[in-house]
Amino acid sequence: MNKHTKLARAVKATIIAVGLAGALQSVPVHADSIHKAKEGDTFFLLAKQYGVDMNKLITANPSIKASNIYGGLDIVIPGEGSKALMSTASASAKENIIPQPLSAVKVSSADKTVEAWGKNFSYSKTVEVKATAYSSAASENGKWGAVDYFGKPLELGTIAVDPKVIPMGTKVLVTGHSHSNLPKSAFVATATDQGSAIKGNRIDIFIPGSPQTVNEFGFQNVKLYILDK
């Protein structure tokens, strides 16, 4: 083997080693991972499953309310839970586990309970309303910006109501809606906003997304279950 061949091979080996080192350094040791939620998931159960602190888990998912975890939702698992997440994903792949479809809302009028995505809620009454939707766009929120009646940032689960029909602070389970940026079947919302056009049996649902996407909601007839506190 001549001198030039040895030199070429040495250079090639160095380039490969540097490339591998760079690739390894580019992979975070404690990268966050995503858990695809299934029915019955809670922050408490996920914290135990992935061995992470529940408060860190909740902090990593500021836009997700504990009462609005539903099948198909993407939940961020903080860095230290990545290994457990990969192990779970690997086991699921080996067992060929297929996610179960989201079940419909089940109502028991006898004891006034309603079940949605594996969770039971007690309700006092139901209200049929006409629903519209709004986004966080400045043009839809006036001089106060993207905040509710109490000054809190708009988020999934915020609805505007006529307080004469639905008192402010009332928690409801919204059903019968259809929009790609809303949980399917049902979601928990709180009456924390008002609007001059929201009178009588009307609600306005805040939906995260562009005004164009939110406008696709149009007018829909939905059913509210007034939840017990």
C-alpha positions as CSV (number, residue, x, y, z in Angstrom):
1,M,0.0,0.0,0.0
2,N,1.6,3.3,-1.1
3,K,1.8,6.5,1.0
4,H,-1.0,8.3,-0.9
5,T,-3.5,5.4,-0.4
6,K,-2.8,5.3,3.4
7,L,-3.2,9.1,3.6
8,A,-6.5,8.9,1.7
9,R,-7.9,6.2,4.0
10,A,-6.8,8.1,7.1
11,V,-8.6,11.2,5.9
12,K,-11.8,9.3,5.0
13,A,-11.8,7.6,8.5
14,T,-11.4,11.0,10.1
15,I,-14.3,12.4,8.2
16,I,-16.6,9.5,9.1
17,A,-15.6,9.8,12.8
18,V,-16.3,13.5,12.8
19,G,-19.7,12.9,11.0
20,L,-20.7,10.3,13.6
21,A,-19.7,12.5,16.5
22,G,-21.7,15.4,15.1
23,A,-24.7,13.2,14.5
24,L,-24.6,11.9,18.1
25,Q,-24.2,15.4,19.5
26,S,-27.3,16.6,17.5
27,V,-29.6,14.1,19.3
28,P,-30.6,15.6,22.7
29,V,-30.0,13.2,25.6
30,H,-33.2,14.3,27.2
31,A,-35.4,15.3,24.3
32,D,-39.1,15.8,24.8
33,S,-41.3,13.1,23.2
34,I,-45.0,12.9,22.2
35,H,-47.6,10.6,23.7
36,K,-50.7,10.0,21.6
37,A,-53.5,10.1,24.2
38,K,-56.1,7.3,24.5
39,E,-59.4,7.2,26.3
40,G,-58.9,7.2,30.1
41,D,-55.5,8.9,30.1
42,T,-54.9,11.5,32.9
43,F,-51.8,13.5,33.8
44,F,-51.5,11.5,37.0
45,L,-51.5,8.1,35.1
46,L,-49.1,9.4,32.4
47,A,-46.7,10.7,35.1
48,K,-46.6,7.3,36.7
49,Q,-46.3,5.5,33.3
50,Y,-43.3,7.5,32.1
51,G,-41.7,8.2,35.5
52,V,-41.9,12.0,35.3
53,D,-43.0,14.6,37.8
54,M,-46.7,15.4,37.3
55,N,-46.2,19.1,37.7
56,K,-43.5,19.1,35.0
57,L,-45.9,17.1,32.7
58,I,-48.6,19.7,33.2
59,T,-46.2,22.6,32.7
60,A,-45.0,21.0,29.4
61,N,-48.6,21.0,28.2
62,P,-49.9,24.5,29.0
63,S,-52.7,24.4,26.4
64,I,-54.2,21.1,27.7
65,K,-56.6,21.1,30.6
66,A,-56.7,18.1,32.8
67,S,-60.4,17.7,32.1
68,N,-59.9,17.8,28.3
69,I,-57.6,14.9,27.7
70,Y,-59.2,12.9,24.9
71,G,-58.3,10.1,22.5
72,G,-55.8,11.2,19.8
73,L,-54.5,14.3,21.6
74,D,-50.7,14.8,21.4
75,I,-49.2,15.2,24.9
76,V,-45.6,16.3,25.4
77,I,-43.6,14.0,27.7
78,P,-40.7,16.0,29.4
79,G,-37.2,14.8,28.6
80,E,-36.6,12.3,31.4
81,G,-39.6,10.3,30.2
82,S,-38.3,9.8,26.7
83,K,-36.7,6.3,27.4
84,A,-39.9,5.0,28.9
85,L,-41.9,6.5,26.0
86,M,-39.6,4.7,23.5
87,S,-39.9,1.5,25.4
88,T,-43.7,1.7,25.5
89,A,-43.8,2.5,21.7
90,S,-41.6,-0.4,21.0
91,A,-43.7,-2.8,23.0
92,S,-46.8,-1.5,21.3
93,A,-45.3,-2.1,17.9
94,K,-44.3,-5.6,18.8
95,E,-47.8,-6.4,20.1
96,N,-49.3,-4.7,17.0
97,I,-51.6,-2.6,19.2
98,I,-54.1,-0.6,17.2
99,P,-55.5,2.5,18.8
100,Q,-59.2,2.2,19.7
101,P,-61.7,4.5,18.0
102,L,-63.1,7.4,20.0
103,S,-66.4,6.3,21.5
104,A,-69.6,8.3,21.3
105,V,-71.0,10.2,24.3
106,K,-73.0,7.9,26.6
107,V,-75.8,9.4,28.6
108,S,-77.6,8.0,31.6
109,S,-80.6,10.2,32.2
110,A,-81.7,8.1,35.2
111,D,-78.8,9.2,37.4
112,K,-77.9,12.3,35.3
113,T,-74.4,11.2,34.3
114,V,-72.7,11.5,30.9
115,E,-69.6,9.6,29.8
116,A,-67.1,11.0,27.3
117,W,-63.7,9.5,26.4
118,G,-63.8,7.2,29.4
119,K,-64.7,9.8,32.0
120,N,-68.0,10.2,33.8
121,F,-69.5,13.6,34.5
122,S,-72.6,14.5,36.6
123,Y,-74.9,17.1,35.2
124,S,-77.8,19.1,36.5
125,K,-79.6,19.8,33.2
126,T,-79.1,20.1,29.4
127,V,-79.4,23.2,27.2
128,E,-79.8,23.3,23.4
129,V,-78.0,26.3,21.9
130,K,-77.0,27.7,18.6
131,A,-73.2,27.9,18.5
132,T,-70.7,30.0,16.5
133,A,-66.9,30.2,16.9
134,Y,-64.2,32.9,17.3
135,S,-60.4,33.0,17.1
136,S,-57.8,35.1,18.8
137,A,-57.6,37.5,15.9
138,A,-57.5,41.2,17.0
139,S,-60.4,42.0,14.7
140,E,-62.6,39.6,16.7
141,N,-61.7,40.6,20.2
142,G,-61.8,44.4,20.3
143,K,-59.4,46.7,22.2
144,W,-58.9,44.2,25.1
145,G,-57.2,41.6,22.8
146,A,-57.3,37.8,23.0
147,V,-58.5,37.5,26.6
148,D,-61.8,36.5,28.1
149,Y,-64.2,38.6,30.2
150,F,-62.0,38.2,33.3
151,G,-58.8,39.1,31.4
152,K,-57.4,35.6,31.1
153,P,-55.9,34.4,27.8
154,L,-58.3,32.6,25.5
155,E,-57.8,28.9,25.4
156,L,-59.5,25.7,24.3
157,G,-62.5,25.4,26.6
158,T,-63.4,29.1,26.6
159,I,-66.9,29.9,25.6
160,A,-68.8,33.2,25.5
161,V,-72.4,33.0,26.8
162,D,-75.4,35.1,27.7
163,P,-75.1,35.2,31.5
164,K,-78.9,35.4,31.9
165,V,-79.1,31.9,30.4
166,I,-75.8,30.4,31.5
167,P,-74.2,32.1,34.5
168,M,-70.5,33.1,34.2
169,G,-68.2,30.4,35.6
170,T,-70.5,27.6,34.7
171,K,-68.8,24.4,33.5
172,V,-70.4,22.5,30.6
173,L,-69.8,19.5,28.5
174,V,-70.2,20.6,24.8
175,T,-71.6,17.9,22.4
176,G,-72.9,17.7,18.9
177,H,-70.2,20.0,17.4
178,S,-67.9,19.4,14.4
179,H,-64.6,21.1,13.7
180,S,-61.1,19.8,13.1
181,N,-59.5,22.0,15.8
182,L,-62.0,20.8,18.5
183,P,-62.0,17.5,20.4
184,K,-64.3,15.0,18.8
185,S,-67.6,14.0,20.5
186,A,-67.3,16.2,23.5
187,F,-65.1,18.7,25.4
188,V,-65.4,20.5,28.8
189,A,-65.7,24.3,28.6
190,T,-66.2,27.1,31.0
191,A,-68.4,30.2,30.5
192,T,-65.7,32.9,31.0
193,D,-66.5,35.3,28.1
194,Q,-69.4,37.4,26.8
195,G,-70.2,39.1,23.6
196,S,-72.7,41.7,22.5
197,A,-74.2,39.4,19.8
198,I,-74.4,36.4,22.2
199,K,-78.0,36.6,23.5
200,G,-80.4,34.0,24.6
201,N,-79.6,30.3,23.8
202,R,-76.4,31.2,22.0
203,I,-72.8,30.5,22.7
204,D,-69.5,31.5,21.0
205,I,-66.8,28.8,21.2
206,F,-63.1,29.9,21.1
207,I,-61.2,27.7,18.7
208,P,-57.3,27.9,18.4
209,G,-56.3,28.5,14.8
210,S,-56.5,31.1,12.0
211,P,-59.7,33.1,11.5
212,Q,-60.2,31.3,8.1
213,T,-60.0,27.9,9.8
214,V,-62.2,28.9,12.7
215,N,-64.8,30.4,10.3
216,E,-65.4,26.9,8.9
217,F,-67.4,26.2,12.1
218,G,-70.3,28.3,10.8
219,F,-73.5,27.9,12.8
220,Q,-74.1,24.7,14.6
221,N,-76.8,23.3,16.9
222,V,-75.0,21.9,20.0
223,K,-76.1,20.4,23.3
224,L,-74.7,21.5,26.6
225,Y,-74.6,19.4,29.7
226,I,-74.4,21.7,32.7
227,L,-71.9,20.0,35.0
228,D,-72.1,19.8,38.7
229,K,-69.3,21.6,40.5
